[in-house]
Amino acid sequence: MAPETSTPWRRRLAGRLDRSRTPSDPGGGRPQGMVRGVVAVAVLTAAALLAVTYISSAQRHVRAAPVSALPGKAARDVAADVVSGALEREPRVDFDKAVRTALAGVTGDRDARYSVAIAETASGNSAVYGQGAYDTASIVKVDILATLLLQAQDAGRPLTAHERARAEVMIENSDNAAALELWHRIGRAAGLDAANKRLGLTGTSGGSGELWGLTQTTAADQLTLLRAVFGSNGALDASSRGYIRRLMGRVSSGQDWGVPSAADGAFEVKNGWLQRSTTSLWDINSIGRITSGGRTYLVAVVSRGSATRAGGIALVEDAAKAAVAAFTKAAGGSAAS
């Protein structure tokens, strides 16, 4: 049989084995170099696995790559990266808690109640304070317009000149006659509810009969509506979203209170106010998009039970400012004062 030809890797291995033999073991005992290498890899692997175990217990969502099969240097690199990540990773910010803490000191009249929902558009982080359904009053006019635009999209047509004229005064001037006309045009509560299913609103139901202002909603649902208007996708197409934004950016002076009080830059807003005939108390609501501290926020504040319109507006503005300031601070920035 012909002798086996020696390959380069075999020659290199043989050289390493020869060099690793001790004088007392010239005949080929266990290579000390290999022992040291195996021990080193084992130690590094154990360290890396220990680090992975530490991370798993501290933050279950962190997944580290398996290191047991890696060569020595790679194992060292992975172990170092895992340990470094464990030390440098900041804990997840609890925005709900931050906003809840800030709003604990915001109170209105004895019977006043309110709820706030806020989202930072770049990160998508959000928080909700308070629960329960509230009368929409005139903030439902944004929802009415969104429904009208969805129905027009379905029909493959633009709004008519008359529809646009009524929509503009409904949003910019909060015209109630225009709102009632478009309320009928969309099919009243049934049309609104059908559109809201497509927009993602789950806690909103249209008012009975002609009572569009008594539509019931939540702060969280109003935040969902704002995302549908100010987001980049969804049931509303780009043209419809842009149209609603433009009208909300042109509300008449005297109707730009509410969430814009927390802004230090541009804003779009729609407010609602209604004195209930049964109690003489006020529903005061405000929804919109604002910029503050270099960030852009969607904010919805709904309230009921204020003794006066002015008192309700002050409550909504205090809540909006406190929520935005707390959210911005928690995210590591500064808000408008």
C-alpha positions in Angstrom: 0.0 0.0 0.0 1.3 3.4 -0.9 2.2 5.7 2.0 -0.5 8.4 2.8 0.5 11.8 1.5 0.9 14.4 4.3 -1.4 17.4 3.9 -0.5 20.9 5.2 -2.9 20.8 8.0 -1.7 17.5 9.2 1.9 18.8 9.2 0.8 21.9 11.2 -1.0 19.7 13.7 2.0 17.4 14.1 4.2 20.4 14.7 1.9 21.7 17.5 1.8 18.3 19.1 5.6 17.9 19.1 6.1 21.4 20.6 3.5 20.7 23.3 5.2 17.5 24.7 7.1 17.9 27.9 10.6 16.5 28.4 9.2 13.9 30.8 6.7 12.7 28.2 8.5 12.5 24.8 6.5 9.6 23.6 3.2 11.6 23.0 1.4 12.0 26.3 -1.6 14.5 26.3 -0.5 17.7 24.7 -0.4 20.4 27.3 -1.2 23.1 24.7 -4.4 21.4 23.8 -5.3 21.0 27.5 -4.7 24.7 28.0 -6.9 25.6 25.0 -9.7 23.3 26.0 -9.7 24.6 29.6 -9.6 28.2 28.3 -12.6 27.6 26.0 -14.5 25.8 28.8 -13.9 28.7 31.2 -15.0 31.3 28.7 -18.0 29.2 27.7 -19.0 28.8 31.3 -18.6 32.6 31.8 -20.7 33.3 28.8 -23.4 30.9 29.8 -23.4 32.5 33.3 -23.8 35.9 31.7 -26.7 34.6 29.6 -28.4 33.2 32.7 -28.0 36.6 34.4 -29.5 38.4 31.5 -32.4 36.0 31.2 -33.3 36.4 34.9 -33.0 40.2 34.6 -34.6 40.7 31.3 -36.4 37.8 29.8 -36.8 39.3 26.4 -33.0 39.4 25.8 -31.8 36.4 23.7 -28.1 35.7 23.5 -26.5 33.6 20.7 -25.3 30.2 21.8 -21.6 30.3 22.5 -20.8 26.8 23.5 -19.8 25.8 20.0 -17.7 28.9 19.3 -13.9 29.0 19.1 -12.0 30.7 21.9 -11.8 34.3 20.6 -15.4 34.3 19.4 -16.6 32.9 22.8 -14.6 35.7 24.6 -16.2 38.3 22.3 -19.7 37.0 22.8 -19.2 36.8 26.6 -17.9 40.4 26.7 -20.8 41.7 24.6 -23.4 39.9 26.7 -22.0 41.2 30.0 -21.5 44.7 28.6 -25.2 44.7 27.4 -26.3 43.6 30.8 -24.5 46.5 32.4 -25.4 49.2 29.9 -29.0 48.3 29.0 -31.4 50.7 30.7 -34.6 49.4 32.3 -37.8 49.8 30.2 -39.5 53.1 30.9 -43.0 52.7 32.4 -44.8 55.6 30.7 -48.2 54.7 32.2 -46.7 55.1 35.6 -44.9 58.3 34.8 -48.1 59.9 33.5 -50.2 58.5 36.3 -47.8 60.0 38.9 -47.8 63.4 37.2 -51.6 63.5 36.9 -52.2 62.5 40.5 -52.0 66.2 41.5 -54.3 67.4 38.6 -57.8 67.8 39.9 -60.7 70.0 38.9 -64.1 70.6 40.5 -65.5 68.2 43.0 -67.6 66.3 40.4 -65.0 66.6 37.6 -63.5 63.4 36.0 -61.1 63.1 33.2 -59.0 60.7 31.1 -55.9 61.2 29.1 -54.2 59.3 26.3 -50.9 60.3 24.8 -48.4 58.9 22.2 -45.0 60.0 21.0 -45.1 59.6 17.2 -41.4 58.7 16.6 -41.1 55.9 19.1 -44.7 54.8 19.2 -44.6 54.8 23.0 -47.9 55.6 24.6 -49.7 55.9 27.9 -53.3 56.1 29.1 -54.7 57.6 32.3 -58.2 57.0 33.5 -61.0 54.8 32.2 -64.6 54.9 31.2 -66.7 56.4 28.5 -67.3 60.1 28.0 -69.6 62.3 25.8 -67.6 63.4 22.8 -69.3 66.8 22.3 -67.8 68.4 19.2 -64.6 66.3 19.0 -66.8 63.7 17.3 -66.7 66.1 14.3 -63.3 64.7 13.4 -64.8 61.2 13.4 -67.8 62.3 11.3 -65.4 63.7 8.7 -63.2 60.6 8.8 -66.4 58.5 8.2 -67.5 60.8 5.3 -64.1 60.5 3.7 -64.0 56.7 4.1 -67.4 56.4 2.4 -66.3 58.6 -0.4 -63.1 56.5 -0.8 -65.3 53.4 -1.0 -67.4 55.0 -3.7 -64.3 56.0 -5.6 -65.1 59.7 -5.6 -63.8 62.9 -4.0 -66.0 65.0 -1.7 -68.4 67.3 -3.4 -67.9 71.0 -3.2 -70.8 71.2 -0.9 -69.5 68.5 1.4 -66.1 70.2 1.5 -67.7 73.5 2.4 -69.7 71.9 5.2 -66.7 69.9 6.5 -64.5 73.0 6.6 -66.9 75.0 8.8 -67.6 72.0 10.9 -63.9 71.6 11.9 -62.6 75.1 11.7 -65.5 76.8 13.3 -67.2 73.9 15.0 -70.4 74.6 13.2 -73.2 72.4 14.6 -75.6 72.8 11.7 -72.9 71.5 9.3 -72.2 68.6 11.7 -75.8 67.6 11.8 -76.1 67.7 8.0 -73.0 65.5 7.6 -74.2 63.2 10.4 -77.2 62.5 8.3 -75.0 62.1 5.2 -72.9 59.4 6.8 -75.9 57.4 8.1 -75.8 58.8 11.6 -74.7 56.3 14.3 -74.8 53.2 12.1 -72.5 54.9 9.6 -70.1 56.2 12.3 -69.9 52.8 14.1 -69.2 50.9 10.8 -66.4 53.3 10.0 -64.9 53.1 13.5 -64.6 49.4 13.2 -62.3 49.9 10.2 -60.4 52.7 12.0 -59.8 50.5 15.0 -62.0 52.2 17.6 -63.4 49.7 19.9 -65.0 51.7 22.7 -66.9 54.3 20.8 -70.6 54.2 19.9 -72.6 56.8 18.0 -75.2 59.0 19.7 -78.9 58.1 19.4 -80.9 59.8 16.6 -79.8 63.4 16.1 -77.6 63.5 19.2 -74.2 63.2 17.5 -72.7 65.1 20.5 -73.6 62.4 22.9 -71.5 59.8 21.1 -69.7 57.9 23.7 -65.9 57.4 23.5 -62.8 56.8 25.5 -59.5 58.7 25.6 -57.8 55.6 24.2 -60.2 55.5 21.3 -59.6 59.1 20.5 -55.8 58.4 20.4 -56.6 55.6 18.0 -58.5 58.1 15.8 -55.6 60.5 15.9 -53.3 57.7 14.8 -55.6 57.0 11.9 -55.4 60.7 10.9 -51.8 61.5 11.6 -50.2 58.1 10.8 -48.8 56.9 7.5 -51.2 54.1 6.7 -54.6 52.6 7.6 -58.1 52.8 6.3 -57.9 56.5 5.4 -55.8 57.2 2.3 -53.1 59.9 2.2 -55.4 62.5 0.6 -58.1 62.0 3.3 -55.5 62.1 6.1 -54.0 65.3 4.7 -57.4 67.0 4.4 -58.3 66.4 8.0 -54.9 67.6 9.2 -55.2 70.8 7.2 -58.6 71.6 8.7 -57.5 70.8 12.3 -54.5 73.2 11.7 -56.9 76.0 10.8 -59.3 76.1 13.7 -60.6 79.6 14.5 -59.0 81.8 17.2 -60.7 81.2 20.4 -61.0 77.5 19.7 -57.3 76.7 19.9 -57.2 76.0 23.6 -56.8 72.5 25.2 -54.0 70.3 24.2 -52.1 73.1 22.3 -51.4 74.6 25.8 -48.7 71.8 26.1 -47.1 72.8 22.7 -44.0 74.9 22.1 -44.5 74.7 18.3 -47.0 73.7 15.7 -50.3 72.0 16.5 -53.5 70.7 15.1 -56.6 70.5 17.3 -60.3 69.9 17.7 -62.1 70.8 20.9 -65.5 70.0 22.2 -67.6 71.6 24.9 -71.2 70.8 26.0 -73.2 71.8 29.0 -75.5 68.9 30.0 -79.1 70.0 30.5 -79.7 67.3 33.1 -76.9 68.5 35.5 -75.8 71.9 34.2 -72.2 70.5 34.3 -69.8 70.7 31.4 -68.2 68.2 29.1 -64.8 69.6 28.0 -62.6 67.6 25.5 -59.6 68.3 23.4 -57.7 66.1 20.8 -54.8 66.9 18.6 -51.2 66.7 17.5 -48.6 69.0 19.1 -44.8 69.5 19.1 -43.0 69.9 22.5 -39.4 69.6 23.5 -38.4 68.6 20.0 -40.9 65.7 20.0 -44.3 65.2 18.4 -47.2 64.0 20.4 -50.8 62.9 19.8 -52.9 63.8 22.8 -56.5 63.2 23.8 -58.1 64.6 27.0 -61.8 64.0 27.7 -63.6 65.2 30.8 -67.0 65.7 32.4 -68.5 67.2 35.5 -66.9 70.7 35.5 -69.0 73.4 37.1 -68.0 76.0 34.4 -66.7 76.0 30.9 -63.6 77.9 32.0 -63.0 75.5 34.8 -63.3 72.5 32.4 -60.8 74.1 30.0 -58.3 74.8 32.8 -58.6 71.1 33.9 -58.0 69.8 30.4 -55.1 72.1 29.8 -53.5 71.2 33.2 -53.9 67.5 32.4 -52.4 67.9 28.9 -49.4 69.9 30.1 -48.7 67.5 33.0 -49.0 64.4 30.7 -46.7 65.8 28.0 -44.1 67.0 30.6 -44.1 63.6 32.4 -43.9 61.7 29.1 -41.0 63.9 27.8 -39.1 63.7 31.1 -39.5 59.9 31.2 -38.2 59.7 27.6 -35.2 61.8 28.6 -36.1 65.3 27.3 -37.6 68.6 28.3 -41.1 69.8 27.7 -42.6 73.2 27.3 -43.6 74.8 30.5 
